[in-house]
Amino acid sequence: MIGKFFNKKTAAEKAKDPISIYVNRLCDNFAKNITLDESIDNTVFSVVDTETTGLDLATAKIINVAAVKVQNFKIIDFYNSFINPEIPIPTESIKWHNITDEMVADKPTAGEVLPDFINFVGSSIIVGHHINFDIKMINKELEDCYGCTIHNQWLDTMFIYSRAIRKKEEHVSLDLLLEKYKVVCNGRHTALGDALATAEVFTKMVSQAKTDFESLRQLIETQKMISG
């Protein structure tokens, strides 16, 4: 399989491989096209979520990745893929997301999925709850497979809620926001289920907060101040 093939290559070999070159160009081109000058209404957001074999960035692998595109406060498209991590999924992780080794045994590897995923996300603003973990996991897998990373701007729904809505520093769970905004999550702790629910929360939150911000840039910078 393609993913297994790339994972065995050295950095020098990856640099010469046509698919690696293609993926690196995607990352570079999307990084150059990122703009914060669009209005919030016109901006394309990708609400992203991953499910993994664990929470340790050094050892965890992605087993499910999803992205839900939002523009003008409406869901316009989505992407979802399960991934074979090529390692056993720990029992404690299975209890959390109910994704078993058997469910991903015949699925593509990260090396096969990620080119399509980053092509789908493009230069859009990445959104999620505790999104930095998901971005770090995606970038770790990209680095391992292709020697590159994405550099999209991001928004964390927790920070939007605390900084833009509540005007105070506090840590809140996605479940609290689902309850607060009366959003039903079908498929909690699956990447697509969580991404769809977070997208619905996000559209309601930004619609509520956008009158306090003149631009997308201002919203991003404000929520980054709290995140450090």
N, C-alpha and C positions, 0 to 999 in steps of 0.2 A: 504493500500500500504506500501511497505517496508520503504520508506522514512518517511512517517508519523509515522510509528511505532517507528523508531529510534529517531526522533525528540522529542518524548515524554519521552524518557528514561533519567534517571539521569546519571551522570558520572560513578557512581559505577555500574549501570546496564549495561551501554555500555561496560565497561571494561570486563564484564563476557560474553557478547554476542559473539557467534562464528563469525558472520559476521564482527563485530567491531574488533575482534581479527585478522581476516584475513586482513582487511584493514590496521590496524596498522602494521602488519608484512610486507605488501606490501611497505608501506612508509619507514619502517626501512631498508628493504632489498635493495630498490632502492637507498636510501641515502648511503649505504655502497658501492654500485657498481659504484658510480659516479667517473669518472676519467677525468683528464684534459690532459692526456699524449698521447691521440690519435692525429694523424694529423688532420688538419682542413678538408682535403678531406674525411677521413674515419669516422669522427664524425657523429653521428646521432643527428639531431636537431629536436625539435618539435616546430613548429610555432603555438602559442596559441593565441586565442582571445575569449573574452566573451562579451555577451550583458547582461545588468542588468536592474533592475527596477529603478536604480538611481546611483548617484556617491558618496553617503554617505556610507562609509564602514560599519558604525554602523547599518544601516537599510536596505541597498540594498540587493537584492537577484539575483542570476544568473538565466537567462531565456533561454540562448543559449550559448553553449560552443563548441569550435571546436579546433582541433589540426591537423596540416599538417606536416608529417614527411619528412625531407629532408636529403639526404646523397649524397655526391659526386656531389653536385650542381644540384640534381634532386629530384623532389617530388616522394616519393616511397609509400606513404599511407596517409590516412586521417581518422579522426573521427569527427562526428558531432551529436549533440543531443540538442533538445529543452527541457526545464525544466519547470515544473509547480512550480512557486515560492510560491504558497499557500497564496499569498497576491495580492491585485489588483495592476495592473501595472499603474503608474501615467500617465496622459495624456501627460505631457511634454516628458516623456521617449518614449512613443509610437510615437510621432512626429519624434523622432530621428531614431529609428530602425524599426518602423512599425510592431512591434510584439504586438499583442493584447491579452487580457485575453482569448478570445475564441480560439486563436491559440494554447495556451498552456494548456487549461483546461483538456485535456485528456492525457497530456504528463507525463512522470515519474518525480518524485521529485529529488532534488539534492542527497538525500541519496541513490537513486536507480542508478543514473547516474555516480556518482563520482568513485565508485570502478572500473568500466569499463574504465573510462577516465584515471585514474592514472595508471592502468595496461597498457593502450595503450602508454602513455607517458614514463613510466618506468624511467630509469635513464638518459634519453637523456637530452641534453642542451635545456632549454626552451628559445624560442625567441619570441619577439613581439615588437610592438610599444607602448611605455609607459607600458611595460610589468609588472612593479611592481604592478600596480593596479589589473591586472588580477590575478597575483599570490596571492595577498592579499585576493581577493574575493574567489578564490578557497580554500585557506587555512582557511578562515573564515567558509565556508560551511563544509569543512572537519572536522574542530574542533567542530562545532555545532553537526554534525551527528555522528562522530566517535572518537573525541578526539585526532586527530593526524593531522600532516601537512606534506607537501612535502618540500624537501630541495634541489631541483635541482639547479645547476648553471644556470645562465641566461645571455642572451644578449639582449640589447635594440637596435632596429634598429636606433633610433634617436641618441644614443650615438656612435654607430658604424660610422654613417654618419658624425657626428660632430667631433669626436675625431680621428677616423682612416682614414677618407676620407678627410674632410675639414681641419683637424688639428687646430680647433678652437672651443671654447665653444659657442654653439648656440642651440636654441630650434627650431625644425622643425616639421611640421605636416606630417602625413602619406600621405595626399593628395599631398603635395609638393614632397615627394619621389616617389609617383606614377607617377607624371608628369616628374620628373627628369629622372627616369629609364624607362619611356615609358611603364608602366604597366597598363593594363585595369583591373579595378575591377568590376566584375559582382556580384552584391549583396552587395554593399557598406553598411556598418552598419548592416550586418548579420555576425555572428561569422565565418562561413565557408567562405563567400565571402571575408571578411577582412583577414582571415588567409591565404587563397590561394594567394591573392594579395601581402600580406606581405612576404610570402615565396618566391615569384618571385623576389621581391625587394631585399630580404635578399641574395639570391643566387648571384645576380648581384653585390651587394655591397661587399660581402665577396670575390668573385672572383677578384674584383678590389683591395681589401685591403690586401689580404693574403700575397702578396710579401713583405709587410712591417713588417710582424710578423712571428716569427719562430715557434710559437706554438699556440694552442687553449688557453692555460693558459695565454699567454701574451696578447692575444686579449681580454679575459675576464677581466683581471686585469686592462688593459688600459682603457676600457670603464667604469669600476666601479669607477675609480678615478674621472671622471667627474661627475658621478651620486651622489657621496658622500655616 
